[in-house]
Amino acid sequence: MRRMHTYYDEYDRIRGVLSEADEPLTAREILSLLGEHEEFESAHQIATVLGRWAERGEIEVLRESPYRYRLRNT
């Protein structure tokens, strides 16, 4: 039986990729590193999720072209 995707699964997977990165990553790079997880269909979807987390202070957005993301040091 397939387990339902949850917000926490999504958060944990993206957070894991960012925590292992040596430098800020673009949404496209994060999507590539996540591999074939069907809940992420595009880099735009990941950028939307990261934007929400940035509003709460969990993610830092480097507003370059393209935007890059990293975990906020707390």
PDB file of N, CA, C, O and CB in Angstrom:
ATOM      1  N   MET A   1       0.839  -1.185   0.000  1.00  0.00           N
ATOM      2  CA  MET A   1       0.000   0.000   0.000  1.00  0.00           C
ATOM      3  C   MET A   1       0.885   1.250   0.000  1.00  0.00           C
ATOM      4  O   MET A   1       1.857   1.328   0.752  1.00  0.00           O
ATOM      5  CB  MET A   1      -0.955  -0.003   1.223  1.00  0.00           C
ATOM      6  N   ARG A   2       0.554   2.193  -0.820  1.00  0.00           N
ATOM      7  CA  ARG A   2       1.329   3.418  -0.959  1.00  0.00           C
ATOM      8  C   ARG A   2       1.005   4.389   0.168  1.00  0.00           C
ATOM      9  O   ARG A   2      -0.162   4.652   0.456  1.00  0.00           O
ATOM     10  CB  ARG A   2       1.061   4.071  -2.317  1.00  0.00           C
ATOM     11  N   ARG A   3       2.040   4.917   0.798  1.00  0.00           N
ATOM     12  CA  ARG A   3       1.872   5.859   1.899  1.00  0.00           C
ATOM     13  C   ARG A   3       1.518   7.230   1.343  1.00  0.00           C
ATOM     14  O   ARG A   3       2.061   7.653   0.323  1.00  0.00           O
ATOM     15  CB  ARG A   3       3.153   5.935   2.764  1.00  0.00           C
ATOM     16  N   MET A   4       0.605   7.922   2.019  1.00  0.00           N
ATOM     17  CA  MET A   4       0.221   9.262   1.585  1.00  0.00           C
ATOM     18  C   MET A   4       1.338  10.257   1.836  1.00  0.00           C
ATOM     19  O   MET A   4       1.993  10.232   2.878  1.00  0.00           O
ATOM     20  CB  MET A   4      -1.049   9.710   2.297  1.00  0.00           C
ATOM     21  N   HIS A   5       1.539  11.115   0.883  1.00  0.00           N
ATOM     22  CA  HIS A   5       2.521  12.187   0.986  1.00  0.00           C
ATOM     23  C   HIS A   5       2.021  13.210   2.009  1.00  0.00           C
ATOM     24  O   HIS A   5       0.836  13.541   2.038  1.00  0.00           O
ATOM     25  CB  HIS A   5       2.770  12.859  -0.407  1.00  0.00           C
ATOM     26  N   THR A   6       2.916  13.696   2.829  1.00  0.00           N
ATOM     27  CA  THR A   6       2.547  14.712   3.812  1.00  0.00           C
ATOM     28  C   THR A   6       3.482  15.907   3.702  1.00  0.00           C
ATOM     29  O   THR A   6       4.544  15.834   3.083  1.00  0.00           O
ATOM     30  CB  THR A   6       2.582  14.132   5.241  1.00  0.00           C
ATOM     31  N   TYR A   7       3.072  16.984   4.304  1.00  0.00           N
ATOM     32  CA  TYR A   7       3.889  18.191   4.359  1.00  0.00           C
ATOM     33  C   TYR A   7       5.249  17.864   4.963  1.00  0.00           C
ATOM     34  O   TYR A   7       6.271  18.365   4.495  1.00  0.00           O
ATOM     35  CB  TYR A   7       3.184  19.297   5.175  1.00  0.00           C
ATOM     36  N   TYR A   8       5.270  17.032   5.991  1.00  0.00           N
ATOM     37  CA  TYR A   8       6.524  16.726   6.668  1.00  0.00           C
ATOM     38  C   TYR A   8       7.459  15.911   5.794  1.00  0.00           C
ATOM     39  O   TYR A   8       8.674  16.097   5.868  1.00  0.00           O
ATOM     40  CB  TYR A   8       6.253  15.984   7.955  1.00  0.00           C
ATOM     41  N   ASP A   9       6.939  15.023   4.977  1.00  0.00           N
ATOM     42  CA  ASP A   9       7.771  14.282   4.020  1.00  0.00           C
ATOM     43  C   ASP A   9       8.433  15.263   3.061  1.00  0.00           C
ATOM     44  O   ASP A   9       9.639  15.199   2.818  1.00  0.00           O
ATOM     45  CB  ASP A   9       6.923  13.235   3.234  1.00  0.00           C
ATOM     46  N   GLU A  10       7.629  16.168   2.522  1.00  0.00           N
ATOM     47  CA  GLU A  10       8.093  17.178   1.582  1.00  0.00           C
ATOM     48  C   GLU A  10       9.190  18.022   2.231  1.00  0.00           C
ATOM     49  O   GLU A  10      10.247  18.238   1.638  1.00  0.00           O
ATOM     50  CB  GLU A  10       6.919  18.071   1.114  1.00  0.00           C
ATOM     51  N   TYR A  11       8.939  18.486   3.423  1.00  0.00           N
ATOM     52  CA  TYR A  11       9.884  19.326   4.146  1.00  0.00           C
ATOM     53  C   TYR A  11      11.180  18.564   4.411  1.00  0.00           C
ATOM     54  O   TYR A  11      12.269  19.089   4.179  1.00  0.00           O
ATOM     55  CB  TYR A  11       9.268  19.814   5.467  1.00  0.00           C
ATOM     56  N   ASP A  12      11.067  17.342   4.892  1.00  0.00           N
ATOM     57  CA  ASP A  12      12.254  16.557   5.234  1.00  0.00           C
ATOM     58  C   ASP A  12      13.131  16.284   4.026  1.00  0.00           C
ATOM     59  O   ASP A  12      14.356  16.363   4.123  1.00  0.00           O
ATOM     60  CB  ASP A  12      11.846  15.248   5.870  1.00  0.00           C
ATOM     61  N   ARG A  13      12.530  15.966   2.897  1.00  0.00           N
ATOM     62  CA  ARG A  13      13.326  15.673   1.707  1.00  0.00           C
ATOM     63  C   ARG A  13      14.067  16.913   1.200  1.00  0.00           C
ATOM     64  O   ARG A  13      15.260  16.844   0.904  1.00  0.00           O
ATOM     65  CB  ARG A  13      12.430  15.115   0.603  1.00  0.00           C
ATOM     66  N   ILE A  14      13.374  18.030   1.100  1.00  0.00           N
ATOM     67  CA  ILE A  14      14.016  19.258   0.623  1.00  0.00           C
ATOM     68  C   ILE A  14      15.045  19.742   1.639  1.00  0.00           C
ATOM     69  O   ILE A  14      16.140  20.161   1.267  1.00  0.00           O
ATOM     70  CB  ILE A  14      12.962  20.361   0.357  1.00  0.00           C
ATOM     71  N   ARG A  15      14.697  19.684   2.908  1.00  0.00           N
ATOM     72  CA  ARG A  15      15.626  20.103   3.962  1.00  0.00           C
ATOM     73  C   ARG A  15      16.884  19.252   3.927  1.00  0.00           C
ATOM     74  O   ARG A  15      17.986  19.766   4.118  1.00  0.00           O
ATOM     75  CB  ARG A  15      14.960  20.009   5.348  1.00  0.00           C
ATOM     76  N   GLY A  16      16.730  17.954   3.684  1.00  0.00           N
ATOM     77  CA  GLY A  16      17.884  17.060   3.594  1.00  0.00           C
ATOM     78  C   GLY A  16      18.817  17.446   2.462  1.00  0.00           C
ATOM     79  O   GLY A  16      20.036  17.459   2.633  1.00  0.00           O
ATOM     80  N   VAL A  17      18.250  17.759   1.312  1.00  0.00           N
ATOM     81  CA  VAL A  17      19.069  18.180   0.165  1.00  0.00           C
ATOM     82  C   VAL A  17      19.812  19.470   0.499  1.00  0.00           C
ATOM     83  O   VAL A  17      21.009  19.585   0.237  1.00  0.00           O
ATOM     84  CB  VAL A  17      18.190  18.376  -1.101  1.00  0.00           C
ATOM     85  N   LEU A  18      19.108  20.435   1.073  1.00  0.00           N
ATOM     86  CA  LEU A  18      19.743  21.717   1.400  1.00  0.00           C
ATOM     87  C   LEU A  18      20.797  21.574   2.499  1.00  0.00           C
ATOM     88  O   LEU A  18      21.820  22.258   2.465  1.00  0.00           O
ATOM     89  CB  LEU A  18      18.686  22.728   1.832  1.00  0.00           C
ATOM     90  N   SER A  19      20.559  20.702   3.461  1.00  0.00           N
ATOM     91  CA  SER A  19      21.517  20.549   4.557  1.00  0.00           C
ATOM     92  C   SER A  19      22.816  19.897   4.088  1.00  0.00           C
ATOM     93  O   SER A  19      23.861  20.108   4.704  1.00  0.00           O
ATOM     94  CB  SER A  19      20.901  19.723   5.680  1.00  0.00           C
ATOM     95  N   GLU A  20      22.774  19.127   3.035  1.00  0.00           N
ATOM     96  CA  GLU A  20      23.974  18.477   2.525  1.00  0.00           C
ATOM     97  C   GLU A  20      24.706  19.304   1.476  1.00  0.00           C
ATOM     98  O   GLU A  20      25.815  18.953   1.072  1.00  0.00           O
ATOM     99  CB  GLU A  20      23.617  17.144   1.947  1.00  0.00           C
ATOM    100  N   ALA A  21      24.101  20.388   1.038  1.00  0.00           N
ATOM    101  CA  ALA A  21      24.700  21.211  -0.011  1.00  0.00           C
ATOM    102  C   ALA A  21      25.817  22.091   0.558  1.00  0.00           C
ATOM    103  O   ALA A  21      25.713  22.614   1.668  1.00  0.00           O
ATOM    104  CB  ALA A  21      23.625  22.085  -0.686  1.00  0.00           C
ATOM    105  N   ASP A  22      26.871  22.238  -0.218  1.00  0.00           N
ATOM    106  CA  ASP A  22      27.984  23.097   0.175  1.00  0.00           C
ATOM    107  C   ASP A  22      27.726  24.562  -0.151  1.00  0.00           C
ATOM    108  O   ASP A  22      28.416  25.449   0.352  1.00  0.00           O
ATOM    109  CB  ASP A  22      29.255  22.639  -0.504  1.00  0.00           C
ATOM    110  N   GLU A  23      26.729  24.810  -0.996  1.00  0.00           N
ATOM    111  CA  GLU A  23      26.410  26.165  -1.425  1.00  0.00           C
ATOM    112  C   GLU A  23      24.909  26.271  -1.671  1.00  0.00           C
ATOM    113  O   GLU A  23      24.233  25.247  -1.778  1.00  0.00           O
ATOM    114  CB  GLU A  23      27.210  26.549  -2.702  1.00  0.00           C
ATOM    115  N   PRO A  24      24.378  27.477  -1.763  1.00  0.00           N
ATOM    116  CA  PRO A  24      22.944  27.631  -2.056  1.00  0.00           C
ATOM    117  C   PRO A  24      22.605  26.977  -3.400  1.00  0.00           C
ATOM    118  O   PRO A  24      23.414  26.984  -4.328  1.00  0.00           O
ATOM    119  CB  PRO A  24      22.545  29.138  -2.073  1.00  0.00           C
ATOM    120  N   LEU A  25      21.397  26.414  -3.485  1.00  0.00           N
ATOM    121  CA  LEU A  25      20.963  25.696  -4.681  1.00  0.00           C
ATOM    122  C   LEU A  25      19.756  26.372  -5.320  1.00  0.00           C
ATOM    123  O   LEU A  25      18.967  27.025  -4.637  1.00  0.00           O
ATOM    124  CB  LEU A  25      20.631  24.243  -4.340  1.00  0.00           C
ATOM    125  N   THR A  26      19.618  26.212  -6.620  1.00  0.00           N
ATOM    126  CA  THR A  26      18.416  26.659  -7.316  1.00  0.00           C
ATOM    127  C   THR A  26      17.333  25.602  -7.136  1.00  0.00           C
ATOM    128  O   THR A  26      17.626  24.468  -6.755  1.00  0.00           O
ATOM    129  CB  THR A  26      18.700  26.920  -8.831  1.00  0.00           C
ATOM    130  N   ALA A  27      16.100  25.965  -7.406  1.00  0.00           N
ATOM    131  CA  ALA A  27      14.992  25.010  -7.319  1.00  0.00           C
ATOM    132  C   ALA A  27      15.211  23.855  -8.300  1.00  0.00           C
ATOM    133  O   ALA A  27      14.900  22.708  -7.981  1.00  0.00           O
ATOM    134  CB  ALA A  27      13.639  25.714  -7.607  1.00  0.00           C
ATOM    135  N   ARG A  28      15.741  24.147  -9.481  1.00  0.00           N
ATOM    136  CA  ARG A  28      16.007  23.107 -10.481  1.00  0.00           C
ATOM    137  C   ARG A  28      17.071  22.124  -9.973  1.00  0.00           C
ATOM    138  O   ARG A  28      16.953  20.916 -10.181  1.00  0.00           O
ATOM    139  CB  ARG A  28      16.463  23.745 -11.816  1.00  0.00           C
ATOM    140  N   GLU A  29      18.102  22.642  -9.313  1.00  0.00           N
ATOM    141  CA  GLU A  29      19.137  21.768  -8.751  1.00  0.00           C
ATOM    142  C   GLU A  29      18.560  20.892  -7.645  1.00  0.00           C
ATOM    143  O   GLU A  29      18.891  19.710  -7.550  1.00  0.00           O
ATOM    144  CB  GLU A  29      20.313  22.601  -8.207  1.00  0.00           C
ATOM    145  N   ILE A  30      17.705  21.466  -6.815  1.00  0.00           N
ATOM    146  CA  ILE A  30      17.064  20.689  -5.746  1.00  0.00           C
ATOM    147  C   ILE A  30      16.207  19.586  -6.353  1.00  0.00           C
ATOM    148  O   ILE A  30      16.270  18.440  -5.908  1.00  0.00           O
ATOM    149  CB  ILE A  30      16.201  21.606  -4.835  1.00  0.00           C
ATOM    150  N   LEU A  31      15.409  19.917  -7.359  1.00  0.00           N
ATOM    151  CA  LEU A  31      14.568  18.919  -8.030  1.00  0.00           C
ATOM    152  C   LEU A  31      15.428  17.786  -8.575  1.00  0.00           C
ATOM    153  O   LEU A  31      15.074  16.616  -8.426  1.00  0.00           O
ATOM    154  CB  LEU A  31      13.750  19.569  -9.172  1.00  0.00           C
ATOM    155  N   SER A  32      16.528  18.109  -9.190  1.00  0.00           N
ATOM    156  CA  SER A  32      17.423  17.106  -9.752  1.00  0.00           C
ATOM    157  C   SER A  32      17.990  16.197  -8.660  1.00  0.00           C
ATOM    158  O   SER A  32      18.063  14.981  -8.837  1.00  0.00           O
ATOM    159  CB  SER A  32      18.561  17.783 -10.520  1.00  0.00           C
ATOM    160  N   LEU A  33      18.388  16.782  -7.543  1.00  0.00           N
ATOM    161  CA  LEU A  33      18.949  15.999  -6.442  1.00  0.00           C
ATOM    162  C   LEU A  33      17.906  15.143  -5.725  1.00  0.00           C
ATOM    163  O   LEU A  33      18.239  14.106  -5.150  1.00  0.00           O
ATOM    164  CB  LEU A  33      19.611  16.921  -5.449  1.00  0.00           C
ATOM    165  N   LEU A  34      16.653  15.573  -5.758  1.00  0.00           N
ATOM    166  CA  LEU A  34      15.588  14.783  -5.137  1.00  0.00           C
ATOM    167  C   LEU A  34      15.315  13.512  -5.920  1.00  0.00           C
ATOM    168  O   LEU A  34      14.867  12.517  -5.350  1.00  0.00           O
ATOM    169  CB  LEU A  34      14.311  15.606  -5.024  1.00  0.00           C
ATOM    170  N   GLY A  35      15.574  13.532  -7.200  1.00  0.00           N
ATOM    171  CA  GLY A  35      15.333  12.354  -8.026  1.00  0.00           C
ATOM    172  C   GLY A  35      13.890  12.249  -8.462  1.00  0.00           C
ATOM    173  O   GLY A  35      13.237  13.260  -8.721  1.00  0.00           O
ATOM    174  N   GLU A  36      13.404  11.059  -8.544  1.00  0.00           N
ATOM    175  CA  GLU A  36      12.086  10.774  -9.134  1.00  0.00           C
ATOM    176  C   GLU A  36      10.963  10.699  -8.107  1.00  0.00           C
ATOM    177  O   GLU A  36      10.245   9.701  -8.061  1.00  0.00           O
ATOM    178  CB  GLU A  36      12.140   9.478  -9.897  1.00  0.00           C
ATOM    179  N   HIS A  37      10.797  11.718  -7.292  1.00  0.00           N
ATOM    180  CA  HIS A  37       9.673  11.755  -6.343  1.00  0.00           C
ATOM    181  C   HIS A  37       8.477  12.378  -7.053  1.00  0.00           C
ATOM    182  O   HIS A  37       8.524  13.546  -7.438  1.00  0.00           O
ATOM    183  CB  HIS A  37      10.041  12.566  -5.038  1.00  0.00           C
ATOM    184  N   GLU A  38       7.416  11.612  -7.227  1.00  0.00           N
ATOM    185  CA  GLU A  38       6.301  12.089  -8.047  1.00  0.00           C
ATOM    186  C   GLU A  38       5.562  13.300  -7.503  1.00  0.00           C
ATOM    187  O   GLU A  38       4.855  13.964  -8.260  1.00  0.00           O
ATOM    188  CB  GLU A  38       5.336  10.998  -8.226  1.00  0.00           C
ATOM    189  N   GLU A  39       5.697  13.613  -6.225  1.00  0.00           N
ATOM    190  CA  GLU A  39       4.975  14.781  -5.705  1.00  0.00           C
ATOM    191  C   GLU A  39       5.604  16.098  -6.162  1.00  0.00           C
ATOM    192  O   GLU A  39       4.982  17.153  -6.041  1.00  0.00           O
ATOM    193  CB  GLU A  39       4.934  14.734  -4.180  1.00  0.00           C
ATOM    194  N   PHE A  40       6.812  16.047  -6.676  1.00  0.00           N
ATOM    195  CA  PHE A  40       7.457  17.247  -7.209  1.00  0.00           C
ATOM    196  C   PHE A  40       7.506  17.133  -8.718  1.00  0.00           C
ATOM    197  O   PHE A  40       8.286  16.358  -9.271  1.00  0.00           O
ATOM    198  CB  PHE A  40       8.888  17.438  -6.618  1.00  0.00           C
ATOM    199  N   GLU A  41       6.666  17.913  -9.379  1.00  0.00           N
ATOM    200  CA  GLU A  41       6.571  17.825 -10.829  1.00  0.00           C
ATOM    201  C   GLU A  41       7.443  18.850 -11.534  1.00  0.00           C
ATOM    202  O   GLU A  41       7.742  18.690 -12.718  1.00  0.00           O
ATOM    203  CB  GLU A  41       5.143  17.996 -11.259  1.00  0.00           C
ATOM    204  N   SER A  42       7.861  19.910 -10.829  1.00  0.00           N
ATOM    205  CA  SER A  42       8.620  20.956 -11.496  1.00  0.00           C
ATOM    206  C   SER A  42       9.445  21.751 -10.485  1.00  0.00           C
ATOM    207  O   SER A  42       9.201  21.717  -9.279  1.00  0.00           O
ATOM    208  CB  SER A  42       7.680  21.889 -12.270  1.00  0.00           C
ATOM    209  N   ALA A  43      10.427  22.464 -11.023  1.00  0.00           N
ATOM    210  CA  ALA A  43      11.222  23.360 -10.189  1.00  0.00           C
ATOM    211  C   ALA A  43      10.344  24.485  -9.638  1.00  0.00           C
ATOM    212  O   ALA A  43      10.568  24.966  -8.528  1.00  0.00           O
ATOM    213  CB  ALA A  43      12.408  23.942 -10.992  1.00  0.00           C
ATOM    214  N   HIS A  44       9.347  24.900 -10.417  1.00  0.00           N
ATOM    215  CA  HIS A  44       8.426  25.950  -9.959  1.00  0.00           C
ATOM    216  C   HIS A  44       7.693  25.511  -8.688  1.00  0.00           C
ATOM    217  O   HIS A  44       7.507  26.310  -7.771  1.00  0.00           O
ATOM    218  CB  HIS A  44       7.405  26.296 -11.071  1.00  0.00           C
ATOM    219  N   GLN A  45       7.285  24.264  -8.635  1.00  0.00           N
ATOM    220  CA  GLN A  45       6.594  23.741  -7.455  1.00  0.00           C
ATOM    221  C   GLN A  45       7.519  23.793  -6.234  1.00  0.00           C
ATOM    222  O   GLN A  45       7.086  24.167  -5.144  1.00  0.00           O
ATOM    223  CB  GLN A  45       6.108  22.288  -7.707  1.00  0.00           C
ATOM    224  N   ILE A  46       8.771  23.423  -6.412  1.00  0.00           N
ATOM    225  CA  ILE A  46       9.728  23.481  -5.303  1.00  0.00           C
ATOM    226  C   ILE A  46       9.966  24.926  -4.879  1.00  0.00           C
ATOM    227  O   ILE A  46      10.034  25.215  -3.684  1.00  0.00           O
ATOM    228  CB  ILE A  46      11.062  22.816  -5.700  1.00  0.00           C
ATOM    229  N   ALA A  47      10.092  25.832  -5.837  1.00  0.00           N
ATOM    230  CA  ALA A  47      10.289  27.246  -5.514  1.00  0.00           C
ATOM    231  C   ALA A  47       9.108  27.800  -4.718  1.00  0.00           C
ATOM    232  O   ALA A  47       9.294  28.624  -3.823  1.00  0.00           O
ATOM    233  CB  ALA A  47      10.489  28.064  -6.798  1.00  0.00           C
ATOM    234  N   THR A  48       7.906  27.357  -5.038  1.00  0.00           N
ATOM    235  CA  THR A  48       6.709  27.794  -4.305  1.00  0.00           C
ATOM    236  C   THR A  48       6.776  27.325  -2.856  1.00  0.00           C
ATOM    237  O   THR A  48       6.497  28.093  -1.936  1.00  0.00           O
ATOM    238  CB  THR A  48       5.423  27.257  -4.983  1.00  0.00           C
ATOM    239  N   VAL A  49       7.145  26.072  -2.660  1.00  0.00           N
ATOM    240  CA  VAL A  49       7.279  25.519  -1.302  1.00  0.00           C
ATOM    241  C   VAL A  49       8.353  26.290  -0.535  1.00  0.00           C
ATOM    242  O   VAL A  49       8.146  26.671   0.617  1.00  0.00           O
ATOM    243  CB  VAL A  49       7.632  23.998  -1.350  1.00  0.00           C
ATOM    244  N   LEU A  50       9.493  26.516  -1.173  1.00  0.00           N
ATOM    245  CA  LEU A  50      10.585  27.228  -0.517  1.00  0.00           C
ATOM    246  C   LEU A  50      10.199  28.668  -0.187  1.00  0.00           C
ATOM    247  O   LEU A  50      10.615  29.200   0.843  1.00  0.00           O
ATOM    248  CB  LEU A  50      11.828  27.211  -1.398  1.00  0.00           C
ATOM    249  N   GLY A  51       9.413  29.298  -1.048  1.00  0.00           N
ATOM    250  CA  GLY A  51       8.933  30.648  -0.783  1.00  0.00           C
ATOM    251  C   GLY A  51       8.081  30.709   0.473  1.00  0.00           C
ATOM    252  O   GLY A  51       8.194  31.647   1.262  1.00  0.00           O
ATOM    253  N   ARG A  52       7.221  29.702   0.660  1.00  0.00           N
ATOM    254  CA  ARG A  52       6.394  29.646   1.885  1.00  0.00           C
ATOM    255  C   ARG A  52       7.276  29.495   3.113  1.00  0.00           C
ATOM    256  O   ARG A  52       7.050  30.155   4.127  1.00  0.00           O
ATOM    257  CB  ARG A  52       5.378  28.474   1.816  1.00  0.00           C
ATOM    258  N   TRP A  53       8.278  28.631   3.028  1.00  0.00           N
ATOM    259  CA  TRP A  53       9.160  28.423   4.175  1.00  0.00           C
ATOM    260  C   TRP A  53       9.993  29.665   4.448  1.00  0.00           C
ATOM    261  O   TRP A  53      10.300  29.962   5.602  1.00  0.00           O
ATOM    262  CB  TRP A  53      10.075  27.217   3.939  1.00  0.00           C
ATOM    263  N   ALA A  54      10.358  30.386   3.412  1.00  0.00           N
ATOM    264  CA  ALA A  54      11.124  31.627   3.587  1.00  0.00           C
ATOM    265  C   ALA A  54      10.309  32.664   4.353  1.00  0.00           C
ATOM    266  O   ALA A  54      10.854  33.412   5.165  1.00  0.00           O
ATOM    267  CB  ALA A  54      11.552  32.197   2.220  1.00  0.00           C
ATOM    268  N   GLU A  55       9.007  32.707   4.094  1.00  0.00           N
ATOM    269  CA  GLU A  55       8.136  33.642   4.821  1.00  0.00           C
ATOM    270  C   GLU A  55       8.136  33.358   6.310  1.00  0.00           C
ATOM    271  O   GLU A  55       7.955  34.271   7.117  1.00  0.00           O
ATOM    272  CB  GLU A  55       6.708  33.571   4.284  1.00  0.00           C
ATOM    273  N   ARG A  56       8.336  32.107   6.682  1.00  0.00           N
ATOM    274  CA  ARG A  56       8.376  31.721   8.099  1.00  0.00           C
ATOM    275  C   ARG A  56       9.784  31.778   8.672  1.00  0.00           C
ATOM    276  O   ARG A  56       9.987  31.520   9.859  1.00  0.00           O
ATOM    277  CB  ARG A  56       7.813  30.320   8.276  1.00  0.00           C
ATOM    278  N   GLY A  57      10.766  32.118   7.824  1.00  0.00           N
ATOM    279  CA  GLY A  57      12.133  32.258   8.310  1.00  0.00           C
ATOM    280  C   GLY A  57      12.957  30.994   8.310  1.00  0.00           C
ATOM    281  O   GLY A  57      14.066  30.988   8.847  1.00  0.00           O
ATOM    282  N   GLU A  58      12.450  29.918   7.723  1.00  0.00           N
ATOM    283  CA  GLU A  58      13.172  28.652   7.734  1.00  0.00           C
ATOM    284  C   GLU A  58      14.212  28.550   6.623  1.00  0.00           C
ATOM    285  O   GLU A  58      15.194  27.819   6.748  1.00  0.00           O
ATOM    286  CB  GLU A  58      12.201  27.515   7.616  1.00  0.00           C
ATOM    287  N   ILE A  59      13.991  29.282   5.548  1.00  0.00           N
ATOM    288  CA  ILE A  59      14.833  29.229   4.356  1.00  0.00           C
ATOM    289  C   ILE A  59      15.278  30.644   4.026  1.00  0.00           C
ATOM    290  O   ILE A  59      14.514  31.597   4.177  1.00  0.00           O
ATOM    291  CB  ILE A  59      14.079  28.582   3.151  1.00  0.00           C
ATOM    292  N   GLU A  60      16.512  30.772   3.576  1.00  0.00           N
ATOM    293  CA  GLU A  60      17.005  32.055   3.095  1.00  0.00           C
ATOM    294  C   GLU A  60      16.988  32.034   1.568  1.00  0.00           C
ATOM    295  O   GLU A  60      17.470  31.086   0.948  1.00  0.00           O
ATOM    296  CB  GLU A  60      18.443  32.352   3.640  1.00  0.00           C
ATOM    297  N   VAL A  61      16.438  33.073   0.974  1.00  0.00           N
ATOM    298  CA  VAL A  61      16.357  33.185  -0.479  1.00  0.00           C
ATOM    299  C   VAL A  61      17.384  34.214  -0.942  1.00  0.00           C
ATOM    300  O   VAL A  61      17.361  35.367  -0.512  1.00  0.00           O
ATOM    301  CB  VAL A  61      14.914  33.586  -0.939  1.00  0.00           C
ATOM    302  N   LEU A  62      18.279  33.785  -1.817  1.00  0.00           N
ATOM    303  CA  LEU A  62      19.244  34.686  -2.422  1.00  0.00           C
ATOM    304  C   LEU A  62      18.653  35.110  -3.752  1.00  0.00           C
ATOM    305  O   LEU A  62      18.592  34.314  -4.690  1.00  0.00           O
ATOM    306  CB  LEU A  62      20.661  34.011  -2.594  1.00  0.00           C
ATOM    307  N   ARG A  63      18.228  36.327  -3.839  1.00  0.00           N
ATOM    308  CA  ARG A  63      17.464  36.814  -4.988  1.00  0.00           C
ATOM    309  C   ARG A  63      18.380  37.169  -6.158  1.00  0.00           C
ATOM    310  O   ARG A  63      18.502  38.324  -6.566  1.00  0.00           O
ATOM    311  CB  ARG A  63      16.630  38.033  -4.590  1.00  0.00           C
ATOM    312  N   GLU A  64      19.008  36.130  -6.672  1.00  0.00           N
ATOM    313  CA  GLU A  64      19.831  36.245  -7.860  1.00  0.00           C
ATOM    314  C   GLU A  64      18.998  35.755  -9.036  1.00  0.00           C
ATOM    315  O   GLU A  64      17.800  35.510  -8.897  1.00  0.00           O
ATOM    316  CB  GLU A  64      21.168  35.434  -7.720  1.00  0.00           C
ATOM    317  N   SER A  65      19.622  35.615 -10.168  1.00  0.00           N
ATOM    318  CA  SER A  65      18.917  35.037 -11.305  1.00  0.00           C
ATOM    319  C   SER A  65      19.678  33.808 -11.757  1.00  0.00           C
ATOM    320  O   SER A  65      20.744  33.948 -12.357  1.00  0.00           O
ATOM    321  CB  SER A  65      18.767  36.063 -12.467  1.00  0.00           C
ATOM    322  N   PRO A  66      19.181  32.620 -11.499  1.00  0.00           N
ATOM    323  CA  PRO A  66      17.931  32.303 -10.803  1.00  0.00           C
ATOM    324  C   PRO A  66      18.093  32.386  -9.282  1.00  0.00           C
ATOM    325  O   PRO A  66      19.205  32.392  -8.754  1.00  0.00           O
ATOM    326  CB  PRO A  66      17.449  30.904 -11.199  1.00  0.00           C
ATOM    327  N   TYR A  67      16.953  32.450  -8.601  1.00  0.00           N
ATOM    328  CA  TYR A  67      16.976  32.457  -7.137  1.00  0.00           C
ATOM    329  C   TYR A  67      17.716  31.216  -6.650  1.00  0.00           C
ATOM    330  O   TYR A  67      17.666  30.155  -7.273  1.00  0.00           O
ATOM    331  CB  TYR A  67      15.528  32.507  -6.549  1.00  0.00           C
ATOM    332  N   ARG A  68      18.403  31.377  -5.520  1.00  0.00           N
ATOM    333  CA  ARG A  68      19.073  30.256  -4.861  1.00  0.00           C
ATOM    334  C   ARG A  68      18.561  30.192  -3.423  1.00  0.00           C
ATOM    335  O   ARG A  68      18.161  31.201  -2.842  1.00  0.00           O
ATOM    336  CB  ARG A  68      20.645  30.411  -4.903  1.00  0.00           C
ATOM    337  N   TYR A  69      18.582  28.998  -2.875  1.00  0.00           N
ATOM    338  CA  TYR A  69      18.000  28.763  -1.555  1.00  0.00           C
ATOM    339  C   TYR A  69      19.001  28.043  -0.659  1.00  0.00           C
ATOM    340  O   TYR A  69      19.797  27.223  -1.114  1.00  0.00           O
ATOM    341  CB  TYR A  69      16.698  27.944  -1.672  1.00  0.00           C
ATOM    342  N   ARG A  70      18.935  28.377   0.637  1.00  0.00           N
ATOM    343  CA  ARG A  70      19.726  27.651   1.639  1.00  0.00           C
ATOM    344  C   ARG A  70      18.970  27.702   2.950  1.00  0.00           C
ATOM    345  O   ARG A  70      18.099  28.545   3.162  1.00  0.00           O
ATOM    346  CB  ARG A  70      21.169  28.257   1.796  1.00  0.00           C
ATOM    347  N   LEU A  71      19.330  26.770   3.829  1.00  0.00           N
ATOM    348  CA  LEU A  71      18.723  26.773   5.153  1.00  0.00           C
ATOM    349  C   LEU A  71      19.219  27.994   5.908  1.00  0.00           C
ATOM    350  O   LEU A  71      20.382  28.381   5.797  1.00  0.00           O
ATOM    351  CB  LEU A  71      19.050  25.465   5.930  1.00  0.00           C
ATOM    352  N   ARG A  72      18.334  28.585   6.665  1.00  0.00           N
ATOM    353  CA  ARG A  72      18.701  29.745   7.476  1.00  0.00           C
ATOM    354  C   ARG A  72      19.445  29.226   8.687  1.00  0.00           C
ATOM    355  O   ARG A  72      18.998  28.283   9.341  1.00  0.00           O
ATOM    356  CB  ARG A  72      17.443  30.593   7.895  1.00  0.00           C
ATOM    357  N   ASN A  73      20.576  29.837   8.987  1.00  0.00           N
ATOM    358  CA  ASN A  73      21.332  29.466  10.188  1.00  0.00           C
ATOM    359  C   ASN A  73      20.590  29.950  11.417  1.00  0.00           C
ATOM    360  O   ASN A  73      20.313  31.140  11.567  1.00  0.00           O
ATOM    361  CB  ASN A  73      22.766  30.055  10.153  1.00  0.00           C
ATOM    362  N   THR A  74      20.275  29.022  12.285  1.00  0.00           N
ATOM    363  CA  THR A  74      19.557  29.400  13.503  1.00  0.00           C
ATOM    364  C   THR A  74      20.345  29.050  14.724  1.00  0.00           C
ATOM    365  O   THR A  74      19.893  29.297  15.842  1.00  0.00           O
ATOM    366  CB  THR A  74      18.207  28.734  13.562  1.00  0.00           C
TER     367      THR A  74
END
